[in-house]
Amino acid sequence: MTDLQSIAAIGDHKLKTDKYKALLDDFIKGNKTKDLESFVDHMLDEKTPLVVSRTMLQSFATSIANLPVESRKEIAVYALEKTQPRVVAFEEQVSIIRLDLAQVYEDQEDWIEAAKVLIAIPLESGNRVLEPDYKVNIYIKIAQLYLEEEESVDAEKYVNRASEMIHQVKSDELKLRYKVCFARIMDYKRQFMKAALRYYELSQIVGEPGQWDALQCSVICAILASAGPQRSRILATLYKDERTSKLEVHLILEKMFFERILRKPEVEKFAQALKPHQMALTSDGTTVLDGAVIEHNLLSASRLYKNISFGELGILLNIPAEKAEKTASRMIVEERLKGSIDQIANLIYFEHHAREPLVQWDNRIANSCNFVNNILESISAKYPQFNTLA
């Protein structure tokens, strides 16, 4: 403390600053945490000129990264506590300390504590002009930390904040991190169709091994998505992508694409690739995967049968007849299944549409021929003399 007081008495500003820096270097190299605490107290003293305290706390903030981990954490926490009453005057210095402390917590896998430290960084005070890249980087980092703990609700708040400025961001790496976070949040929110599309987009722009992870996630989310035309389109896109043939989940992707009924052993094997949130129970006591498989098998049955009783459908889907009826009626109402229900006869009638490419091609040719024939008949009716010439 005596050294700090003697330096404070120096009149020459440059000499004073050099002496403070030399003393700070000595404290850092010697891992003298108590002396560093005294240094912080001295710089925050009202008697120390603000121009000096800002400069020296800036040096302090960038230097503590050279301390051992525990000392680094201890002195950072102490400095943040002491600067809190005057944080407006030291926003830049406090931000540097918080970024460093968050990195310490992250290295120790204390994700939530790291996120809390970053949240307290003043980004919207108006006292500093901050680039969009800087702000978005902090918001995305907070979101990533929350996602490590599967706290998707908190993560979404900060991804939404980043969304407001992402169009101003220049860094491609930052834009990529944003897209990854957005896809993961859609996944956690069980908006699997959106997640599948986002993951597939990522699989086309990231390098190895990230593209394989993104592609696998895209396939899994597509399989878990609600059955219907939109899912059929993404399944077709994924199946036709040659890379998916190398994935462990390719077999179930193939069966879903060709609308084949899935059997229990196949589903159980696929379930091993799912994350905990993808296996969470829904309101009716079943998992998301159970619901996706039931809906898929129901669509597959609609290709095989013209009609089927509730009881037989329940046996086919391995669920009670009442649940089979309820699932079918919901899908029909949502226009994800073409058909009708006869509750008196306890039957479901399926509407069949030609789906094979050759049949569709034949139908289009027939429609074109009929259209041309109608034109000829109209011409013949209006100009009968053409018939005699023919």
N, C-alpha and C positions, 0 to 999 in steps of 0.2 A: 504493500500500500504506500510505503514511503517513496518508492520509485515512481509510482503514478503521481503522487503529489508534487514531487520535485520536477517531473516532466511538465505538469500543468502550470508550473511557475515560469516556464520558459516563454519568452516573449515572441521569438521568431516562429512564425507559423510552420514553415517548412521543416525547420529543425525539430520542432515539437512533434510533428507528424512522423518524421523519421524515427525519433526516439520511441514513440508509441508502437510503431511497426516492429522495431527491433525487440521491444519487450514482449509484444504479442507472439512473435516467432519463438522466443525463448520459452514462453508458457506452453505453446503448442508442442514444440519438440520435447519438452520435459514432461508432457502430459500432466501439467499442474492445474487440475480442475478447480481448486480453491482460488488460485491466483486468477484463473480465467473468469470465475464468478465475480471476483473483485474488479476485474477489468470491465465487465459488463456494468456493474453498479456504478463505477466511476464515469463511464461514458453516458450513462443515463442521468447522471447528476445534473441538476439545473445549472450548476456553475460551469460545466463544460460547454463551450460554444457548440451550437448545433452543427455548424459546418465541419467541425472536428469530429464530433460524435458520429455523424452520418458516415464520414469517410472511414473511421476506424471500425465501426460496427459492420461496414461493408467488408472490410478485410477480415474481420472476425468471422463473419458468416461464411465466407469462401474458404477459410482456413480450417475450420473445425472438422472438415471431411478427412483431414490427415490424422485425426485422433483415433485411438482404439474404439471399437464399436460401443462398448458400455459407457466410456467417458464421453464419446460423441453424443450419445443419447442423453446422458445426464446433463451435460452443459447446454444442449439445445433446448431441452425442456425448461431449464432454469432461465435461459435467455428469453424465451417466449413468454414466460410468466412475468418477468421483470419489465419487458417492453410493452406489455398489454395496455397499461394506462396511457402510453404515448405512441400507440401503434400507428396513428395517422402520420406522425412525423418520420416513421421508419418503415414504411410499407415495403419498400424494395428489399431492405435488409431482412425483415421478418419473412418475406416470401422465400428468400434464398435459404434461410434456416429451416423453414417448414418443408421445402422440397428435399433438403438433405435428411431431415428427420423422418419424413415419409419413406425415403429410400431405405433407411435403417429398419423401420418396421416391416417394410415389404420383404427385405432380405430375411427377416425372422419369420416371415409368413403370417404376420399379424395384420391381415388385410384390412379389417374394419378400422383399426387404430390408424393405419396409414391413410385410409380414406378420410377419416375425421380431421387429421392434420392438414390434408390438402384442402378440404372444404373451407377451412378457416383462412385460406389465403385471400386477401382483399382484391377482388377482380373488378368490382363494380363501384368502387368508392368515388371514382372521378378524379382522384388526386394524381393518378398516373395515366399516361396514354399507353395502352397495351395493344399489341398486334393481335388480330383474330387468331393467328396460329398459336400464340401463347395461351390464350384463354381456352381455346378448343382442346389443346393438349392437356390442360389441367382437368377439364370436364371429362374427357375420354379416359384419362388415367383413373379418376375417381370411379367412373363406371366400371372399368376393368377390375378394380380392386373389389368392388361390391359383387361383381359376377364371380370372382374367385370364391366368395362365400355363398354363392347362389342367391344373393339378395337382389333379385331382378327388379323389384319395385323401386328400390332406391337407385339402382343403376339406370333405370329408364329416365328418372328425373334429370340426370346429368347428360344423358344422350340427347334428350329433348332440348336442353340448353345448347348443346353443341350443334344441333340441327339448325338453330337459328342463324348460325354464323358459318356453317360448313361451306357454303358457296363462296365465302371470302378467303378460305384457306388456300395457301399456295403449295403446301407440302403434300406430295402424293402419298408419302408414308402415313401421314396423319389422316388423310382421307380413307386410306385402306383400313386403319385401325377403327375408324368410325363405322365403316361398313361391317367389320367383324362384330363389333359391339351390337350394332342394330340387328344383325342376323341372330346373334345369341339371345337377345332380348325377345325377339319374335318367337324363338324356340322355347324359352322359359315361359312365355305367356300362352303357349300352346296354340299359337297362330302358325301352325305347321306349314300351311301353303305358302305364306309370305316368307317364312324362314327357309323353305326349300328353294325358292327362287333366288333369295339373297345368297344362300350358300353356294348355289350353282354359279351365280355370277362371280363369286369370289374364287371358285375353283378354276375359272378361266383367266384370272389375272394375277394370282399369286404363284410363286415358284414352289418347288418341292422342298420339304414334304408337306407344306401347307395345303397345296392343291388337293392332295389325297384326303386329308382330314376334312376339308370343305366339301369335297365330292361325297364322301361317306355320310357326312351330316345332312347333305342335300337329299340323298337317297332315303335315309332314315326318316327325315321330316316328311318327305313325299309319301312314304308308306303310312305314316301316322296321321296324315291329313284326312279330312272327311272325304269319303268316296263321292265321286261325281265327275262331270265332264272336265272341270278344271284340273282335278288331280290326274285324270287320264292323260291330259296333255303333257303335264310335267313328267309323268312316268314314261311317256313315249320319248320325250327329249332325253331323259336320263338313260333309258335302255339303248337308244341309238348312239349314245356317246360310247365309243370304244373303250374308254378308260374304265367304265363301270364293270366291265367283265373281269377286272382284276380285283374287285372288292369282295370281301367276305359275304356281304349282303346281296350279292348279285343274284343268287338263286331265288330269293323271295321277291326281288325286283322283277325278275323274269316272269314268275308265276302271276304277279299282280298285273304286269303289263298285258299278258295274254288272258287275263281274267279267269285264271284257274283257281279252283277252291283250295284254300290253304288248310293243311292238316296241323294238328296240335304239336307234333314233334318239330315241325318246321318253324312254327311260331315260337316255341320255347327256345330254340337255338338262336333265333333272331333277337329275342328278348335279352340275351346275354350281352348284346352290343349296345343296349340302351343305357342312358344316364338316369340317375335317380328321379329327376323331375319328370322324365318321360314315362316313368313307371308309377307315378303318383295316382292315387285313387280319385275317381270322379264322384260326383254327388250320388250316383246310383250304386256305388261300391265296386265298380269295375275299373280297370286301368284304361288309359288312353289307347294302348295297344289292343286290348280286348275289343273296344268299340270300333277301332279301325278294321280289325279282322272280321268282325261280325258284318259290318257294312260292306266290306269287299266281297265276302262270301255270299252275301245277299245279292249283290250285283251279278256275281258269277252264276248264281242259281237262276237269275232272271234270263240269262242267255240259254240255259238248258231246258227250262220249263215254260210252257205256255201258261199254266196255272198250277198252284200247289196249295195244300191246306196249311193252316197255321201250325197244326201238330207236326206235320212232315217237315215243314220249314224249320221249326224249332229243333227237331232231331238233327237236321242237316247242319244247322248253325251251332248246335250243342248248347242251346238256351231254352228257357220255357216258351211255350207257344204264345203266351201273352206278350212277352218281351219281343218275340219275333214280329208279331202284329204291330206293336208300338213302333219298332224300329222301321218297319216297312212303311207305315203310314207317315212317319216323320220325313222320311226320304222322299216320298211321293209329294208331300206338301211343299218341301223345299226344292222340288223339281230336279232332284238328283237321281231319281228312279222313275221310269215310265211304267205306269200301271194303275190298277184300281183294286179296291178291296170290297168284297161281298161278305159283309158280316153275318148275313143270314145263313149263307152256305159255308161260312168260315173258310173262304178261299181268297187267294190273291191272284189276280190276273195280270200278266206281264205283257207289255206292248213290245213287239219285236221290230227292230229296224235293220235293214240291210246294212252291214258294217264292212263286209269284205270289200277290198279295193276293186276286184274284178266285177262284183255285182254293182258297185257304185258306178263303175265305168260303163257297164251295160245300160244302166238306168239313164245315165247322162246322154248316151248315144240315142237311146229310144226317145228321150224328151226332145232332143235336137231334131230327130226325124219327124216326130209329131208336129213340132213347131213349123218345119219347112212344109209339111203336108198341109197344114192349116193355111199357110200363105198361098200355096198353089190353089187351094179350094176357093179362097177369097178372090184371087185373080180370075179364076174360071167363071165365078159367079158374076163378076163385074164385066169381064170381057169374054163372052162366050165364043166369039169368032176365033180366039186362040185355040179352042178345042178342036175345031175343024181343021186348022192348019196342022195341028199335031197329028 
